């Protein structure tokens, strides 16, 4: 019961933070519009043009960053694939040379040993009786 109380408190806090965020955003937008309205028309136009350039530049940088991250991820995946191929190429001949059992073979042998151990435990009890 105590576990549910903090969850609701956290949910209430999250709702309150979201509400405050919405209010602050609205007040900032209204304040910004009032400031723009008080500027002379040519200044207002220059500020709006500057903001449009900033938005465009910001968007361009975001796209560029996404492309950079995607390029790095793809390069890393290719390097990992190459490394895996090299390791496989180096380990496979060794494993063939030493005739190591596969995981399936080891599991099968383990099950067989478990089965034989169970039989050994059951048999002495039958001999005693």
C-alpha positions in Angstrom: 0.0 0.0 0.0 2.9 2.4 0.8 4.3 1.7 -2.7 1.2 3.2 -4.4 1.3 6.5 -2.4 4.6 7.8 -3.8 3.5 6.9 -7.3 0.4 9.1 -7.0 2.5 11.8 -5.4 5.0 11.6 -8.2 2.1 11.7 -10.8 0.6 14.8 -9.1 4.0 16.5 -9.1 4.5 15.6 -12.8 1.0 17.0 -13.6 1.8 20.2 -11.6 5.2 20.7 -13.4 3.5 20.2 -16.8 0.8 22.7 -15.8 3.4 25.3 -14.7 5.4 24.7 -17.8 2.3 25.4 -19.9 1.5 28.6 -18.0 5.1 29.9 -18.2 5.2 29.1 -21.9 2.0 31.0 -22.5 3.1 34.0 -20.4 6.4 34.1 -22.3 4.7 34.0 -25.6 2.3 36.8 -24.6 5.2 38.9 -23.2 7.2 38.4 -26.4 4.2 39.4 -28.6 3.8 42.5 -26.4 7.5 43.4 -26.8 7.3 42.9 -30.6 4.1 45.1 -30.7 5.9 47.9 -28.9 8.8 47.9 -31.4 8.8 50.2 -34.5 7.7 48.3 -37.6 11.1 48.2 -39.2 12.7 46.9 -36.0 9.9 44.3 -35.6 10.5 43.1 -39.1 14.3 42.9 -38.5 13.8 40.9 -35.3 11.4 38.5 -37.0 13.8 38.0 -39.9 16.7 37.4 -37.4 14.5 34.8 -35.5 13.7 33.1 -38.8 17.4 32.9 -39.6 18.1 31.5 -36.1 15.4 28.9 -36.5 16.7 27.9 -40.0 20.2 27.6 -38.7 19.1 25.7 -35.7 17.2 23.2 -37.9 20.2 22.9 -40.2 22.5 22.1 -37.3 20.1 19.6 -35.9 19.9 17.8 -39.3 23.6 17.9 -39.6 24.0 16.4 -36.1 21.6 13.6 -36.9 23.4 12.8 -40.1 26.7 12.8 -38.2 25.3 10.4 -35.5 23.8 8.1 -38.2 27.1 8.0 -40.1 29.1 7.2 -36.9 26.6 4.5 -36.0 26.8 2.9 -39.5 30.6 3.1 -39.4 30.7 1.5 -35.9 28.4 -1.3 -37.1 30.6 -2.0 -40.1 33.7 -2.1 -37.9 32.0 -4.4 -35.4 31.0 -6.7 -38.3 34.5 -6.8 -39.6 36.0 -7.5 -36.2 33.5 -10.3 -35.7 34.4 -11.8 -39.0 38.1 -11.6 -38.2 37.6 -13.2 -34.8 35.4 -16.0 -36.3 38.0 -16.6 -39.0 40.7 -16.9 -36.3 38.8 -19.1 -33.9 37.1 -21.4 -36.3 40.3 -23.2 -37.5 41.5 -23.6 -33.9 38.2 -25.1 -32.8 38.2 -27.5 -35.7 41.8 -28.5 -35.0 41.1 -29.2 -31.3 37.8 -30.9 -32.1 35.9 -29.0 -29.3 32.3 -30.1 -28.6 29.5 -27.8 -29.6 27.1 -26.3 -27.1 24.4 -28.7 -28.1 26.7 -31.7 -27.6 27.7 -30.4 -24.1 24.0 -29.9 -23.2 23.1 -33.4 -24.4 26.0 -34.9 -22.4 25.0 -32.9 -19.3 21.4 -34.2 -19.5 22.6 -37.7 -19.9 24.9 -37.4 -16.9 22.0 -36.0 -14.8 19.8 -38.9 -15.9 22.5 -41.4 -14.9 23.1 -39.7 -11.5 19.3 -39.9 -10.8 19.4 -43.7 -11.6 22.3 -44.2 -9.3 20.5 -42.5 -6.5 17.3 -44.6 -7.0 19.2 -48.0 -7.4 20.8 -48.1 -3.9 17.4 -47.6 -2.3 16.0 -50.5 -4.3 18.9 -52.8 -3.4 18.5 -52.0 0.3 14.8 -52.9 0.4 
